[in-house]
């Protein structure tokens, strides 16, 4: 395990050099929050009105948190990197190293995600406080509970995106699968809480990855209860195991098909 | 003059044709890119179904008008990114000296450069745009106007990309500014104008001409007005002229990097 933490540390140090570039890249985050602020202000005639159990501030905080999780993930970059590793044959250099490629990809990418999460997290909190003049009432312990949920959500997300990238073993370009995954997370998981969907769809969404990678942590942030936290932790634990198995399954099946031309 | 335009048109179309042929080498990837882009766009319908279940209109738009707004946004984005993909990489092309390869060509440098490759997935955007028009209401008048606005909008988006990328001739690495402007245009384009207030609205008709690209065409498709139609044509010509002017003005300052580059 120590070697993976070393990979994480070196990637973290390397990305720290580009913190400013990363921050500039978050301009689109600010734009999205601005758009949703306007949209929800338009939808909520009265900010204290409750729609599906959420007031206007809770809705905007919900979007701020889900967007922090999604923007800090850098999923497109990860998927593209894995696709390129497989397509170009670069993966051959990783296979013969004394580590597992999937774990390498996870810890290597976490080095980027941690920096992005801190930067975009601070930016999101500042935007929320400036625009809404409020902050959800959370104790220190509850904040730690939310952060743990965010960490698990990110690990599950990385494993799922890695699995999508590894599809490149079987078809040339797996990026279109990532577009679909990202839009599914964005539309169903980022913009609205599950309660906004028709009752018939809610149980389906609760069993989907959206519940653990997006809805769970954001719901805990806007309305923390011990019951919710326990439920979300159990769901995240189950998904962690499932995503780990899927990712390794695709990897081992794909490696058997690998055929790299020397050069 | 006319022969020159005709020749330039022929060369530009050939450049796009060969770029498309390169992309079609792998048929599975080619078609999956198109289909997945259409599905990708279609995902957003869910967002609007939910919003319209909360309110009958959003920003003064009916549900069908939102679909049409998405159609125009996808159509204009598709035209711009398919035919003129390299205008979005122009800043890097200038900074890295890759423009050298286009300077030695006998035809228009800017057109040769920005049409040198195509973005296949944008065919999916263009098809999606037409599907949205069919859902909105297909008539011959709507179809002609829609096609026309996709072209004018595509030209404006490309011109904005060229204008900001051309600043690289003077200020060097301006990719961040150019990318931010392009990202702003794309993000705002799919939300109704009515939800925004104040200063942002002014931006929509000046530095970020989403109003001309998206919002005015929606108005015209609902209720045609000849003077607004002329405004769209006039602004499109203006943006194209400014893009060409700035690029060629800047090109005089361009110095080669002696980059060895092979275009196959």
Interface residues (C-beta under 8 A of the other chain):
Chain A: X24 X27 X28 X31 X32 X35 X38 X39 X41 X42 X43 X51 X171 X172 X173 X176 X177 X179 X180 X183 X184 X186 X187 X188 X191 X192 X196 X197
Chain B: X26 X28 X29 X32 X33 X35 X36 X37 X39 X40 X43 X44 X46 X47 X50 X51 X54 X55 X58 X59 X121 X176 X180 X183 X184 X187 X188 X191 X194 X195 X196 X197
